[in-house]
Amino acid sequence: MSEITCVLLTDRDTVMKVGQDVRLSPDESHHLARVRRMRAGDEVWAITGSGEAYRCLLRDADPGQAQLEVLEIVPQWREPERSVTLYQGLIRSNRMEQIVEQGTAIGMQSMVPLITDRVERHGLKLDRLRRITGETSKQCCRGWVPSVEEPLQWHDFLEREKESTLLVADNGADEGLADFIRSARMRRHQNIGLVIGPEGGLTEMELDTITGQGGISVHLGRRRLRSESAAAVALTLLLIGAEHH
């Protein structure tokens, strides 16, 4: 188990230099001093969520206002080489939270909720989902905090996603995602948009529209998976399993 201790700085646009002192928020200070029981002289990693991380020395373990000194700056800290944006059909709130938490831990770059034909619930607690990405990134010690965007209507999604490779989970596809990852084609795709349907799945028209504009339809095995399970399986294959191919 990793002994790395990580804190989240509140300002993503923070620019820091080696030797600079940083004061932590009361919440992060309490986390270090009371929860993690860190002491002055211990090493701490600080992230802003923009990819890089700062190796720091804990100068003052005050539980109300701890102070760090920046020792080293590491770009793209503990981040996967491939960038994956998850386009997730809206499902129940608690399951969306599960997807966001697991997707952040696995390594997704961002998550965009999709309003598709079979979506039954349009309400979404974006503030809560964004808090989950921050807390999970800190707990998993990754430099990037994934963004959670406003829900997109289907036609807006099709207009937007023209640069990345689109992969869509389709239980009826001929090719499996694992087979696609093992193929030579995978090496050409570093920016991927992963489309996962809602509880009722995507319609045939929606699937045909994606493949019609160059998207690749793949299955995730021969079992039918719930939407949140499909997202976790696909992200794991793309961001963890693909590292070994």
LUMVEX-379656 format. One record per residue: x, y negated, z negated of N, C-alpha, C in turn. Coordinates in steps of 0.2 Angstrom, whole numbers, plus 5000, padded with zeros to 4 digits. Last residue first. Layout:
<sites>
+------+------+------+-------+-------+-------+------+------+------+
! n_px ! n_py ! n_pz ! ca_px ! ca_py ! ca_pz ! c_px ! c_py ! c_pz !
+------+------+------+-------+-------+-------+------+------+------+
!    X !    Y !    Z !     X !     Y !     Z !    X !    Y !    Z !
...
+------+------+------+-------+-------+-------+------+------+------+
</sites>
This chain:
<sites>
+------+------+------+-------+-------+-------+------+------+------+
! n_px ! n_py ! n_pz ! ca_px ! ca_py ! ca_pz ! c_px ! c_py ! c_pz !
+------+------+------+-------+-------+-------+------+------+------+
! 4999 ! 5018 ! 5117 !  4999 !  5020 !  5124 ! 5003 ! 5015 ! 5129 !
! 4998 ! 5013 ! 5105 !  5002 !  5019 !  5106 ! 5002 ! 5022 ! 5113 !
! 4989 ! 5003 ! 5106 !  4996 !  5001 !  5104 ! 5001 ! 5007 ! 5105 !
! 4976 ! 5008 ! 5107 !  4980 !  5006 !  5113 ! 4987 ! 5004 ! 5112 !
! 4972 ! 5009 ! 5093 !  4974 !  5015 !  5097 ! 4978 ! 5014 ! 5104 !
! 4970 ! 4996 ! 5090 !  4975 !  5000 !  5087 ! 4977 ! 5006 ! 5091 !
! 4962 ! 4989 ! 5100 !  4967 !  4985 !  5096 ! 4972 ! 4989 ! 5092 !
! 4954 ! 4999 ! 5106 !  4957 !  4993 !  5110 ! 4963 ! 4990 ! 5107 !
! 4949 ! 5007 ! 5096 !  4953 !  5010 !  5102 ! 4957 ! 5005 ! 5105 !
! 4943 ! 4997 ! 5087 !  4949 !  5001 !  5085 ! 4953 ! 5004 ! 5091 !
! 4933 ! 4992 ! 5096 !  4939 !  4988 !  5094 ! 4945 ! 4992 ! 5091 !
! 4925 ! 5004 ! 5097 !  4928 !  5001 !  5103 ! 4934 ! 4996 ! 5101 !
! 4921 ! 5006 ! 5083 !  4925 !  5011 !  5087 ! 4929 ! 5008 ! 5093 !
! 4915 ! 4994 ! 5080 !  4921 !  4996 !  5076 ! 4925 ! 5001 ! 5080 !
! 4904 ! 4995 ! 5089 !  4909 !  4989 !  5089 ! 4915 ! 4991 ! 5086 !
! 4897 ! 5006 ! 5085 !  4900 !  5006 !  5092 ! 4905 ! 5000 ! 5092 !
! 4893 ! 5003 ! 5073 !  4898 !  5008 !  5073 ! 4901 ! 5008 ! 5080 !
! 4883 ! 4993 ! 5076 !  4889 !  4991 !  5072 ! 4895 ! 4997 ! 5072 !
! 4874 ! 5001 ! 5084 !  4878 !  4995 !  5087 ! 4884 ! 4993 ! 5083 !
! 4876 ! 5019 ! 5082 !  4873 !  5012 !  5081 ! 4877 ! 5007 ! 5083 !
! 4879 ! 5030 ! 5096 !  4882 !  5026 !  5090 ! 4877 ! 5020 ! 5089 !
! 4877 ! 5046 ! 5102 !  4874 !  5039 !  5102 ! 4876 ! 5036 ! 5096 !
! 4892 ! 5055 ! 5108 !  4887 !  5054 !  5103 ! 4884 ! 5047 ! 5104 !
! 4902 ! 5056 ! 5117 !  4895 !  5058 !  5119 ! 4890 ! 5058 ! 5114 !
! 4911 ! 5040 ! 5119 !  4910 !  5047 !  5117 ! 4903 ! 5049 ! 5118 !
! 4909 ! 5028 ! 5123 !  4913 !  5029 !  5117 ! 4913 ! 5036 ! 5115 !
! 4910 ! 5023 ! 5141 !  4907 !  5026 !  5135 ! 4911 ! 5027 ! 5129 !
! 4910 ! 5008 ! 5151 !  4914 !  5014 !  5148 ! 4909 ! 5017 ! 5142 !
! 4911 ! 4998 ! 5165 !  4907 !  5001 !  5160 ! 4910 ! 5007 ! 5158 !
! 4918 ! 4982 ! 5168 !  4919 !  4990 !  5168 ! 4915 ! 4993 ! 5163 !
! 4914 ! 4969 ! 5179 !  4914 !  4972 !  5173 ! 4915 ! 4979 ! 5173 !
! 4911 ! 4963 ! 5191 !  4918 !  4965 !  5190 ! 4919 ! 4968 ! 5183 !
! 4898 ! 4960 ! 5193 !  4903 !  4954 !  5193 ! 4910 ! 4956 ! 5191 !
! 4891 ! 4972 ! 5191 !  4891 !  4968 !  5198 ! 4896 ! 4963 ! 5198 !
! 4893 ! 4975 ! 5178 !  4897 !  4978 !  5183 ! 4897 ! 4975 ! 5190 !
! 4883 ! 4965 ! 5173 !  4890 !  4965 !  5171 ! 4894 ! 4968 ! 5176 !
! 4871 ! 4969 ! 5180 !  4874 !  4963 !  5181 ! 4881 ! 4962 ! 5179 !
! 4869 ! 4982 ! 5175 !  4871 !  4981 !  5182 ! 4874 ! 4975 ! 5183 !
! 4866 ! 4979 ! 5162 !  4872 !  4983 !  5163 ! 4874 ! 4982 ! 5170 !
! 4854 ! 4972 ! 5164 !  4860 !  4969 !  5161 ! 4866 ! 4972 ! 5162 !
! 4846 ! 4982 ! 5170 !  4848 !  4976 !  5173 ! 4854 ! 4972 ! 5170 !
! 4845 ! 4991 ! 5159 !  4849 !  4993 !  5165 ! 4851 ! 4987 ! 5169 !
! 4848 ! 4983 ! 5143 !  4844 !  4985 !  5149 ! 4848 ! 4987 ! 5155 !
! 4858 ! 4988 ! 5129 !  4857 !  4983 !  5135 ! 4852 ! 4987 ! 5140 !
! 4850 ! 4993 ! 5113 !  4855 !  4993 !  5119 ! 4853 ! 4988 ! 5124 !
! 4843 ! 4991 ! 5102 !  4839 !  4994 !  5107 ! 4844 ! 4995 ! 5114 !
! 4852 ! 4984 ! 5094 !  4850 !  4990 !  5092 ! 4846 ! 4994 ! 5097 !
! 4863 ! 4977 ! 5107 !  4859 !  4977 !  5101 ! 4857 ! 4983 ! 5099 !
! 4879 ! 4981 ! 5115 !  4872 !  4979 !  5115 ! 4869 ! 4979 ! 5108 !
! 4894 ! 4974 ! 5117 !  4891 !  4979 !  5113 ! 4884 ! 4977 ! 5113 !
! 4908 ! 4970 ! 5127 !  4901 !  4969 !  5126 ! 4898 ! 4975 ! 5123 !
! 4923 ! 4962 ! 5126 !  4920 !  4968 !  5124 ! 4913 ! 4967 ! 5123 !
! 4935 ! 4954 ! 5136 !  4928 !  4953 !  5133 ! 4925 ! 4960 ! 5132 !
! 4952 ! 4953 ! 5135 !  4946 !  4957 !  5136 ! 4940 ! 4954 ! 5132 !
! 4968 ! 4951 ! 5141 !  4962 !  4947 !  5138 ! 4956 ! 4950 ! 5140 !
! 4975 ! 4960 ! 5147 !  4977 !  4958 !  5140 ! 4972 ! 4954 ! 5137 !
! 4977 ! 4972 ! 5158 !  4971 !  4969 !  5155 ! 4973 ! 4967 ! 5148 !
! 4986 ! 4980 ! 5164 !  4985 !  4974 !  5167 ! 4980 ! 4970 ! 5163 !
! 4986 ! 4992 ! 5157 !  4992 !  4987 !  5156 ! 4991 ! 4980 ! 5159 !
! 4975 ! 4999 ! 5161 !  4975 !  4996 !  5155 ! 4980 ! 4990 ! 5154 !
! 4979 ! 5006 ! 5173 !  4975 !  5000 !  5173 ! 4975 ! 4996 ! 5167 !
! 4984 ! 5018 ! 5169 !  4989 !  5013 !  5171 ! 4985 ! 5006 ! 5171 !
! 4974 ! 5025 ! 5155 !  4976 !  5024 !  5162 ! 4981 ! 5018 ! 5163 !
! 4971 ! 5025 ! 5142 !  4977 !  5029 !  5144 ! 4979 ! 5028 ! 5151 !
! 4959 ! 5017 ! 5142 !  4965 !  5015 !  5139 ! 4972 ! 5019 ! 5141 !
! 4951 ! 5026 ! 5149 !  4953 !  5019 !  5152 ! 4959 ! 5017 ! 5149 !
! 4949 ! 5036 ! 5139 !  4952 !  5037 !  5146 ! 4955 ! 5031 ! 5149 !
! 4943 ! 5028 ! 5129 !  4949 !  5031 !  5128 ! 4953 ! 5033 ! 5134 !
! 4931 ! 5025 ! 5136 !  4935 !  5020 !  5134 ! 4942 ! 5023 ! 5133 !
! 4926 ! 5036 ! 5149 !  4927 !  5034 !  5142 ! 4932 ! 5029 ! 5141 !
! 4916 ! 5035 ! 5164 !  4923 !  5035 !  5161 ! 4922 ! 5033 ! 5153 !
! 4902 ! 5035 ! 5166 !  4906 !  5041 !  5168 ! 4913 ! 5041 ! 5165 !
! 4890 ! 5029 ! 5155 !  4895 !  5028 !  5159 ! 4899 ! 5035 ! 5161 !
! 4879 ! 5030 ! 5146 !  4879 !  5033 !  5152 ! 4884 ! 5033 ! 5157 !
! 4882 ! 5021 ! 5136 !  4883 !  5028 !  5134 ! 4882 ! 5033 ! 5140 !
! 4893 ! 5008 ! 5137 !  4887 !  5011 !  5140 ! 4887 ! 5019 ! 5139 !
! 4900 ! 4993 ! 5133 !  4899 !  5000 !  5130 ! 4892 ! 5002 ! 5133 !
! 4910 ! 4985 ! 5145 !  4904 !  4985 !  5142 ! 4902 ! 4992 ! 5139 !
! 4923 ! 4973 ! 5147 !  4921 !  4980 !  5146 ! 4915 ! 4981 ! 5142 !
! 4930 ! 4961 ! 5157 !  4924 !  4963 !  5153 ! 4923 ! 4971 ! 5153 !
! 4944 ! 4951 ! 5157 !  4941 !  4958 !  5159 ! 4935 ! 4960 ! 5154 !
! 4941 ! 4933 ! 5158 !  4944 !  4940 !  5155 ! 4941 ! 4946 ! 5158 !
! 4935 ! 4924 ! 5166 !  4942 !  4924 !  5166 ! 4945 ! 4931 ! 5163 !
! 4921 ! 4923 ! 5165 !  4924 !  4925 !  5171 ! 4931 ! 4925 ! 5172 !
! 4910 ! 4920 ! 5155 !  4915 !  4925 !  5155 ! 4917 ! 4927 ! 5162 !
! 4900 ! 4910 ! 5157 !  4906 !  4908 !  5154 ! 4911 ! 4913 ! 5155 !
! 4889 ! 4915 ! 5164 !  4893 !  4910 !  5167 ! 4899 ! 4908 ! 5164 !
! 4885 ! 4925 ! 5155 !  4888 !  4927 !  5162 ! 4891 ! 4921 ! 5165 !
! 4881 ! 4917 ! 5144 !  4887 !  4922 !  5144 ! 4890 ! 4924 ! 5150 !
! 4870 ! 4911 ! 5150 !  4876 !  4907 !  5148 ! 4882 ! 4911 ! 5147 !
! 4861 ! 4922 ! 5151 !  4864 !  4919 !  5157 ! 4870 ! 4914 ! 5156 !
! 4860 ! 4926 ! 5137 !  4863 !  4930 !  5142 ! 4865 ! 4927 ! 5148 !
! 4864 ! 4913 ! 5125 !  4859 !  4917 !  5129 ! 4863 ! 4921 ! 5134 !
! 4874 ! 4915 ! 5110 !  4874 !  4913 !  5118 ! 4868 ! 4917 ! 5121 !
! 4876 ! 4908 ! 5094 !  4874 !  4913 !  5099 ! 4873 ! 4911 ! 5106 !
! 4892 ! 4900 ! 5090 !  4885 !  4900 !  5091 ! 4882 ! 4905 ! 5095 !
! 4906 ! 4911 ! 5084 !  4903 !  4906 !  5088 ! 4895 ! 4906 ! 5088 !
! 4918 ! 4913 ! 5074 !  4911 !  4916 !  5075 ! 4907 ! 4910 ! 5078 !
! 4936 ! 4916 ! 5076 !  4930 !  4912 !  5076 ! 4924 ! 4916 ! 5077 !
! 4947 ! 4925 ! 5065 !  4943 !  4925 !  5071 ! 4937 ! 4919 ! 5070 !
! 4962 ! 4919 ! 5059 !  4955 !  4920 !  5057 ! 4951 ! 4919 ! 5063 !
! 4978 ! 4926 ! 5060 !  4973 !  4923 !  5064 ! 4966 ! 4924 ! 5060 !
! 4987 ! 4933 ! 5052 !  4988 !  4926 !  5053 ! 4982 ! 4922 ! 5056 !
! 4982 ! 4944 ! 5039 !  4983 !  4943 !  5046 ! 4984 ! 4935 ! 5047 !
! 4979 ! 4951 ! 5027 !  4986 !  4948 !  5028 ! 4987 ! 4948 ! 5036 !
! 4967 ! 4955 ! 5022 !  4971 !  4960 !  5027 ! 4978 ! 4957 ! 5029 !
! 4963 ! 4945 ! 5015 !  4964 !  4951 !  5012 ! 4968 ! 4956 ! 5016 !
! 4963 ! 4935 ! 5025 !  4967 !  4934 !  5019 ! 4968 ! 4941 ! 5016 !
! 4953 ! 4940 ! 5033 !  4959 !  4939 !  5036 ! 4965 ! 4938 ! 5030 !
! 4942 ! 4940 ! 5024 !  4945 !  4946 !  5026 ! 4952 ! 4945 ! 5029 !
! 4940 ! 4926 ! 5022 !  4942 !  4931 !  5016 ! 4945 ! 4937 ! 5019 !
! 4937 ! 4922 ! 5035 !  4942 !  4919 !  5031 ! 4944 ! 4924 ! 5026 !
! 4925 ! 4930 ! 5039 !  4932 !  4931 !  5043 ! 4938 ! 4928 ! 5039 !
! 4916 ! 4926 ! 5029 !  4919 !  4933 !  5029 ! 4925 ! 4933 ! 5033 !
! 4914 ! 4913 ! 5033 !  4917 !  4914 !  5026 ! 4920 ! 4921 ! 5026 !
! 4907 ! 4916 ! 5044 !  4913 !  4912 !  5045 ! 4917 ! 4913 ! 5038 !
! 4895 ! 4921 ! 5039 !  4900 !  4925 !  5043 ! 4906 ! 4922 ! 5044 !
! 4890 ! 4910 ! 5032 !  4892 !  4916 !  5029 ! 4897 ! 4920 ! 5033 !
! 4887 ! 4902 ! 5043 !  4892 !  4899 !  5038 ! 4894 ! 4905 ! 5034 !
! 4878 ! 4909 ! 5051 !  4885 !  4908 !  5053 ! 4889 ! 4906 ! 5048 !
! 4866 ! 4919 ! 5049 !  4869 !  4914 !  5044 ! 4877 ! 4913 ! 5046 !
! 4853 ! 4919 ! 5061 !  4860 !  4921 !  5060 ! 4863 ! 4916 ! 5055 !
! 4839 ! 4925 ! 5070 !  4842 !  4921 !  5065 ! 4849 ! 4924 ! 5063 !
! 4834 ! 4933 ! 5080 !  4838 !  4928 !  5082 ! 4841 ! 4924 ! 5077 !
! 4830 ! 4950 ! 5082 !  4831 !  4945 !  5077 ! 4836 ! 4940 ! 5080 !
! 4829 ! 4958 ! 5093 !  4823 !  4957 !  5090 ! 4824 ! 4951 ! 5085 !
! 4835 ! 4960 ! 5110 !  4836 !  4958 !  5103 ! 4830 ! 4956 ! 5100 !
! 4833 ! 4964 ! 5123 !  4830 !  4969 !  5117 ! 4832 ! 4966 ! 5110 !
! 4840 ! 4955 ! 5131 !  4833 !  4956 !  5132 ! 4830 ! 4960 ! 5126 !
! 4851 ! 4945 ! 5120 !  4849 !  4949 !  5126 ! 4842 ! 4951 ! 5126 !
! 4861 ! 4935 ! 5114 !  4854 !  4935 !  5114 ! 4852 ! 4939 ! 5120 !
! 4876 ! 4938 ! 5105 !  4873 !  4938 !  5111 ! 4865 ! 4939 ! 5110 !
! 4889 ! 4930 ! 5096 !  4883 !  4934 !  5096 ! 4879 ! 4933 ! 5102 !
! 4906 ! 4932 ! 5097 !  4901 !  4928 !  5100 ! 4894 ! 4932 ! 5100 !
! 4921 ! 4932 ! 5089 !  4915 !  4935 !  5090 ! 4910 ! 4930 ! 5092 !
! 4939 ! 4934 ! 5092 !  4933 !  4930 !  5090 ! 4927 ! 4934 ! 5091 !
! 4949 ! 4944 ! 5091 !  4951 !  4937 !  5091 ! 4945 ! 4932 ! 5090 !
! 4950 ! 4958 ! 5080 !  4947 !  4954 !  5085 ! 4949 ! 4947 ! 5085 !
! 4956 ! 4967 ! 5071 !  4961 !  4962 !  5074 ! 4957 ! 4959 ! 5080 !
! 4951 ! 4974 ! 5060 !  4954 !  4978 !  5065 ! 4958 ! 4973 ! 5070 !
! 4946 ! 4964 ! 5051 !  4951 !  4968 !  5049 ! 4955 ! 4972 ! 5055 !
! 4936 ! 4959 ! 5060 !  4942 !  4954 !  5058 ! 4948 ! 4959 ! 5055 !
! 4928 ! 4970 ! 5061 !  4931 !  4967 !  5067 ! 4937 ! 4963 ! 5065 !
! 4923 ! 4971 ! 5048 !  4927 !  4976 !  5051 ! 4931 ! 4974 ! 5057 !
! 4916 ! 4959 ! 5047 !  4921 !  4961 !  5042 ! 4926 ! 4966 ! 5045 !
! 4907 ! 4959 ! 5058 !  4912 !  4953 !  5057 ! 4918 ! 4955 ! 5052 !
! 4900 ! 4970 ! 5055 !  4904 !  4970 !  5061 ! 4909 ! 4965 ! 5060 !
! 4894 ! 4967 ! 5043 !  4898 !  4973 !  5043 ! 4903 ! 4972 ! 5049 !
! 4886 ! 4956 ! 5047 !  4891 !  4955 !  5042 ! 4896 ! 4961 ! 5042 !
! 4877 ! 4963 ! 5055 !  4881 !  4958 !  5058 ! 4887 ! 4957 ! 5053 !
! 4871 ! 4970 ! 5045 !  4875 !  4974 !  5050 ! 4879 ! 4969 ! 5054 !
! 4864 ! 4960 ! 5039 !  4869 !  4964 !  5035 ! 4873 ! 4968 ! 5039 !
! 4855 ! 4955 ! 5049 !  4860 !  4951 !  5046 ! 4866 ! 4955 ! 5043 !
! 4853 ! 4966 ! 5064 !  4851 !  4963 !  5057 ! 4857 ! 4960 ! 5054 !
! 4860 ! 4959 ! 5079 !  4856 !  4964 !  5075 ! 4855 ! 4962 ! 5068 !
! 4864 ! 4953 ! 5095 !  4861 !  4952 !  5088 ! 4858 ! 4958 ! 5085 !
! 4878 ! 4960 ! 5104 !  4870 !  4959 !  5104 ! 4868 ! 4958 ! 5096 !
! 4893 ! 4952 ! 5104 !  4889 !  4957 !  5101 ! 4882 ! 4955 ! 5101 !
! 4908 ! 4952 ! 5111 !  4901 !  4949 !  5113 ! 4896 ! 4954 ! 5110 !
! 4924 ! 4949 ! 5105 !  4918 !  4954 !  5104 ! 4911 ! 4950 ! 5106 !
! 4939 ! 4947 ! 5113 !  4933 !  4944 !  5111 ! 4927 ! 4949 ! 5111 !
! 4955 ! 4952 ! 5111 !  4948 !  4954 !  5112 ! 4943 ! 4950 ! 5109 !
! 4971 ! 4952 ! 5116 !  4966 !  4948 !  5114 ! 4959 ! 4950 ! 5116 !
! 4986 ! 4962 ! 5112 !  4980 !  4961 !  5116 ! 4975 ! 4956 ! 5113 !
! 4995 ! 4962 ! 5101 !  4997 !  4959 !  5108 ! 4991 ! 4958 ! 5112 !
! 4989 ! 4958 ! 5085 !  4990 !  4962 !  5091 ! 4992 ! 4959 ! 5097 !
! 4999 ! 4950 ! 5072 !  4993 !  4950 !  5076 ! 4994 ! 4955 ! 5082 !
! 5008 ! 4946 ! 5062 !  5004 !  4953 !  5061 ! 4998 ! 4953 ! 5066 !
! 5009 ! 4930 ! 5067 !  5010 !  4934 !  5061 ! 5005 ! 4940 ! 5061 !
! 5012 ! 4920 ! 5076 !  5009 !  4926 !  5078 ! 5010 ! 4931 ! 5073 !
! 5028 ! 4914 ! 5069 !  5022 !  4913 !  5074 ! 5019 ! 4920 ! 5075 !
! 5033 ! 4910 ! 5053 !  5033 !  4915 !  5058 ! 5027 ! 4915 ! 5062 !
! 5044 ! 4900 ! 5044 !  5038 !  4900 !  5048 ! 5038 ! 4905 ! 5053 !
! 5049 ! 4899 ! 5027 !  5050 !  4902 !  5034 ! 5043 ! 4901 ! 5037 !
! 5047 ! 4893 ! 5015 !  5053 !  4895 !  5016 ! 5055 ! 4897 ! 5023 !
! 5038 ! 4880 ! 5007 !  5038 !  4884 !  5013 ! 5046 ! 4886 ! 5014 !
! 5032 ! 4882 ! 4990 !  5037 !  4879 !  4995 ! 5038 ! 4883 ! 5001 !
! 5017 ! 4878 ! 4982 !  5021 !  4883 !  4986 ! 5026 ! 4879 ! 4989 !
! 5007 ! 4877 ! 4967 !  5011 !  4874 !  4972 ! 5016 ! 4879 ! 4975 !
! 4990 ! 4877 ! 4961 !  4997 !  4880 !  4962 ! 5000 ! 4876 ! 4967 !
! 4979 ! 4871 ! 4952 !  4983 !  4868 !  4957 ! 4990 ! 4871 ! 4958 !
! 4974 ! 4880 ! 4942 !  4970 !  4874 !  4945 ! 4973 ! 4871 ! 4951 !
! 4984 ! 4888 ! 4938 !  4978 !  4891 !  4940 ! 4973 ! 4886 ! 4943 !
! 5000 ! 4886 ! 4942 !  4995 !  4883 !  4939 ! 4988 ! 4885 ! 4942 !
! 5013 ! 4891 ! 4946 !  5007 !  4895 !  4946 ! 5001 ! 4892 ! 4942 !
! 5024 ! 4883 ! 4956 !  5020 !  4882 !  4950 ! 5014 ! 4886 ! 4951 !
! 5031 ! 4889 ! 4967 !  5034 !  4885 !  4963 ! 5031 ! 4884 ! 4956 !
! 5032 ! 4903 ! 4977 !  5027 !  4900 !  4972 ! 5031 ! 4896 ! 4967 !
! 5038 ! 4901 ! 4993 !  5040 !  4903 !  4986 ! 5035 ! 4899 ! 4981 !
! 5032 ! 4909 ! 5008 !  5033 !  4903 !  5003 ! 5035 ! 4906 ! 4996 !
! 5030 ! 4910 ! 5025 !  5033 !  4913 !  5019 ! 5035 ! 4908 ! 5014 !
! 5016 ! 4907 ! 5034 !  5022 !  4903 !  5031 ! 5024 ! 4908 ! 5025 !
! 5011 ! 4911 ! 5051 !  5010 !  4911 !  5044 ! 5017 ! 4908 ! 5041 !
! 5000 ! 4908 ! 5065 !  5006 !  4908 !  5062 ! 5005 ! 4909 ! 5054 !
! 4986 ! 4908 ! 5068 !  4990 !  4913 !  5071 ! 4997 ! 4914 ! 5067 !
! 4977 ! 4900 ! 5062 !  4979 !  4898 !  5069 ! 4984 ! 4903 ! 5072 !
! 4975 ! 4901 ! 5048 !  4970 !  4905 !  5053 ! 4972 ! 4904 ! 5060 !
! 4984 ! 4898 ! 5040 !  4979 !  4893 !  5041 ! 4974 ! 4896 ! 5046 !
! 4992 ! 4907 ! 5026 !  4990 !  4906 !  5033 ! 4985 ! 4900 ! 5034 !
! 5006 ! 4911 ! 5016 !  5001 !  4907 !  5017 ! 4999 ! 4907 ! 5025 !
! 5013 ! 4923 ! 5005 !  5012 !  4921 !  5012 ! 5006 ! 4917 ! 5013 !
! 5025 ! 4922 ! 4992 !  5018 !  4922 !  4994 ! 5018 ! 4920 ! 5002 !
! 5035 ! 4928 ! 4979 !  5034 !  4926 !  4986 ! 5027 ! 4927 ! 4988 !
! 5038 ! 4920 ! 4963 !  5036 !  4926 !  4967 ! 5035 ! 4923 ! 4974 !
! 5041 ! 4909 ! 4956 !  5047 !  4913 !  4958 ! 5045 ! 4919 ! 4963 !
! 5028 ! 4910 ! 4944 !  5033 !  4906 !  4947 ! 5039 ! 4910 ! 4949 !
! 5017 ! 4924 ! 4947 !  5021 !  4920 !  4943 ! 5026 ! 4916 ! 4947 !
! 5001 ! 4931 ! 4949 !  5007 !  4929 !  4952 ! 5010 ! 4924 ! 4947 !
! 4988 ! 4938 ! 4947 !  4993 !  4937 !  4942 ! 5000 ! 4936 ! 4944 !
! 4978 ! 4939 ! 4956 !  4984 !  4942 !  4958 ! 4989 ! 4942 ! 4952 !
! 4969 ! 4931 ! 4947 !  4967 !  4938 !  4950 ! 4973 ! 4942 ! 4952 !
! 4976 ! 4920 ! 4942 !  4972 !  4924 !  4938 ! 4970 ! 4931 ! 4941 !
! 4984 ! 4915 ! 4952 !  4986 !  4915 !  4945 ! 4982 ! 4920 ! 4941 !
! 4978 ! 4916 ! 4965 !  4985 !  4918 !  4964 ! 4986 ! 4920 ! 4956 !
! 4965 ! 4912 ! 4962 !  4966 !  4919 !  4965 ! 4973 ! 4921 ! 4964 !
! 4967 ! 4899 ! 4958 !  4964 !  4904 !  4953 ! 4965 ! 4911 ! 4956 !
! 4972 ! 4894 ! 4970 !  4976 !  4894 !  4965 ! 4974 ! 4899 ! 4959 !
! 4960 ! 4895 ! 4978 !  4966 !  4899 !  4980 ! 4971 ! 4899 ! 4974 !
! 4952 ! 4886 ! 4971 !  4950 !  4893 !  4972 ! 4956 ! 4897 ! 4974 !
! 4959 ! 4874 ! 4972 !  4957 !  4877 !  4965 ! 4956 ! 4884 ! 4966 !
! 4971 ! 4874 ! 4985 !  4965 !  4872 !  4982 ! 4964 ! 4876 ! 4976 !
! 4989 ! 4871 ! 4983 !  4983 !  4875 !  4985 ! 4977 ! 4872 ! 4982 !
! 5001 ! 4861 ! 4990 !  4997 !  4862 !  4985 ! 4991 ! 4866 ! 4987 !
! 5017 ! 4863 ! 4996 !  5010 !  4864 !  4998 ! 5006 ! 4865 ! 4992 !
! 5033 ! 4856 ! 5002 !  5028 !  4858 !  4997 ! 5021 ! 4858 ! 4999 !
! 5045 ! 4861 ! 5015 !  5039 !  4857 !  5013 ! 5035 ! 4860 ! 5007 !
! 5054 ! 4870 ! 5019 !  5056 !  4865 !  5014 ! 5050 ! 4861 ! 5011 !
! 5049 ! 4870 ! 5036 !  5053 !  4873 !  5031 ! 5055 ! 4868 ! 5025 !
! 5033 ! 4862 ! 5038 !  5040 !  4862 !  5040 ! 5043 ! 4866 ! 5034 !
! 5016 ! 4862 ! 5045 !  5021 !  4862 !  5040 ! 5028 ! 4863 ! 5042 !
! 5001 ! 4856 ! 5049 !  5007 !  4857 !  5052 ! 5012 ! 4856 ! 5046 !
! 4984 ! 4861 ! 5049 !  4990 !  4859 !  5045 ! 4996 ! 4861 ! 5049 !
! 4972 ! 4864 ! 5055 !  4977 !  4860 !  5059 ! 4983 ! 4858 ! 5055 !
! 4965 ! 4871 ! 5046 !  4968 !  4875 !  5052 ! 4973 ! 4871 ! 5056 !
! 4965 ! 4869 ! 5030 !  4965 !  4865 !  5036 ! 4969 ! 4869 ! 5041 !
! 4965 ! 4878 ! 5019 !  4959 !  4876 !  5021 ! 4959 ! 4872 ! 5028 !
! 4975 ! 4893 ! 5018 !  4975 !  4886 !  5018 ! 4968 ! 4883 ! 5021 !
! 4974 ! 4908 ! 5009 !  4971 !  4904 !  5015 ! 4971 ! 4897 ! 5014 !
! 4987 ! 4919 ! 5004 !  4982 !  4914 !  5003 ! 4980 ! 4910 ! 5009 !
! 4993 ! 4935 ! 5000 !  4992 !  4930 !  5005 ! 4986 ! 4925 ! 5003 !
! 5006 ! 4947 ! 4996 !  5000 !  4942 !  4994 ! 4999 ! 4936 ! 4998 !
! 5011 ! 4963 ! 5000 !  5010 !  4956 !  5002 ! 5004 ! 4953 ! 4999 !
! 5012 ! 4976 ! 4997 !  5013 !  4972 !  4991 ! 5012 ! 4964 ! 4993 !
! 5003 ! 4989 ! 5004 !  5007 !  4983 !  5005 ! 5007 ! 4979 ! 4999 !
! 5004 ! 5006 ! 5000 !  5000 !  5000 !  5000 ! 5004 ! 4994 ! 5000 !
+------+------+------+-------+-------+-------+------+------+------+
</sites>
